[in-house]
């Protein structure tokens, strides 16, 4: 790879990231959410109650970031946090009824966001783009990509922590 190619790749990823986050923010604001919070909520919907550390690993961010998001989502009534019965140091996070009720709208926003993002593609199919993006994500997380890279199942999986 030469500098010119590296420059094109890095600039494209930066611009895509900025625009995608702005689009997500605009859609999520209508639901009273900020960009990033939707991934946490959908992770809880997909996998059930879990510790904040497990949640951070699942969404691919640091535990202090999850702690801040969880406090805000708890204040909004979308999640509940409690001490783990098996480890008093750990906080278990789960969706509230209000949080579960928001999930269908959140999935609709997620679908619209993806459709808007790829609407102008002329030379790359959505399937090819999906494969390239998964490949890129896996290359950036050689120890294993966060579970947030995996598609959300139609039905919730088993809970990780009770």
URVEN-V950732 format. One record per backbone hydrogen bond with DSSP energy under -1.0 kcal/mol. NH is the residue of the N-H (numbers start at 0). CO is the residue of the C=O. E is the energy in kcal/mol with one decimal. If there is no record, write none. Layout:
BEGIN
NH_CO_E ; NH_CO_E
END
This chain:
BEGIN
5_1_-2.4 ; 6_2_-3.0 ; 7_3_-2.2 ; 8_4_-2.5 ; 9_5_-2.8 ; 10_6_-2.6 ; 11_7_-2.4 ; 12_8_-2.5 ; 13_9_-2.1 ; 14_10_-2.7 ; 15_11_-2.8 ; 16_12_-2.5 ; 17_13_-2.4 ; 18_14_-2.5 ; 19_15_-2.9 ; 20_16_-2.3 ; 21_17_-2.0 ; 22_18_-2.7 ; 23_19_-2.8 ; 24_20_-2.7 ; 25_21_-2.2 ; 26_22_-2.2 ; 27_23_-3.1 ; 28_24_-2.1 ; 30_27_-1.6 ; 31_28_-1.4 ; 32_27_-2.5 ; 36_33_-2.0 ; 39_35_-1.2 ; 40_36_-2.2 ; 41_37_-2.6 ; 42_38_-2.2 ; 43_39_-2.1 ; 44_40_-2.2 ; 45_41_-2.4 ; 46_42_-2.3 ; 47_43_-2.3 ; 49_92_-1.9 ; 51_90_-1.9 ; 54_50_-2.6 ; 55_51_-2.4 ; 56_52_-2.1 ; 57_53_-2.3 ; 58_54_-2.1 ; 59_55_-1.2 ; 60_55_-2.2 ; 65_61_-1.7 ; 66_62_-2.5 ; 67_63_-2.0 ; 68_64_-2.4 ; 69_65_-3.2 ; 70_66_-2.2 ; 71_67_-1.8 ; 72_68_-2.8 ; 73_69_-2.5 ; 74_70_-2.2 ; 75_71_-1.5 ; 76_73_-1.5 ; 77_72_-2.5 ; 79_93_-2.9 ; 81_91_-2.1 ; 83_89_-2.8 ; 89_86_-1.8 ; 91_81_-3.7 ; 92_49_-3.5 ; 93_79_-2.1 ; 95_77_-2.1 ; 99_95_-2.7 ; 100_96_-2.2 ; 105_101_-2.3 ; 106_102_-2.7 ; 107_103_-1.8 ; 108_104_-2.2 ; 109_105_-2.4 ; 110_106_-2.2 ; 111_107_-2.6 ; 112_108_-2.8 ; 113_109_-2.0 ; 114_110_-2.6 ; 115_111_-2.8 ; 116_112_-2.1 ; 117_113_-1.9 ; 120_117_-2.0 ; 128_124_-2.5 ; 129_125_-2.6 ; 130_126_-2.1 ; 131_127_-2.4 ; 132_128_-2.8 ; 133_129_-2.5 ; 134_130_-2.4 ; 135_131_-2.4 ; 136_132_-2.7 ; 137_133_-2.7 ; 138_134_-1.9 ; 139_135_-1.6 ; 140_136_-1.1 ; 143_140_-2.3 ; 147_57_-2.3 ; 148_145_-2.0 ; 149_146_-1.5 ; 156_45_-3.0 ; 159_48_-1.0 ; 160_48_-1.9
END
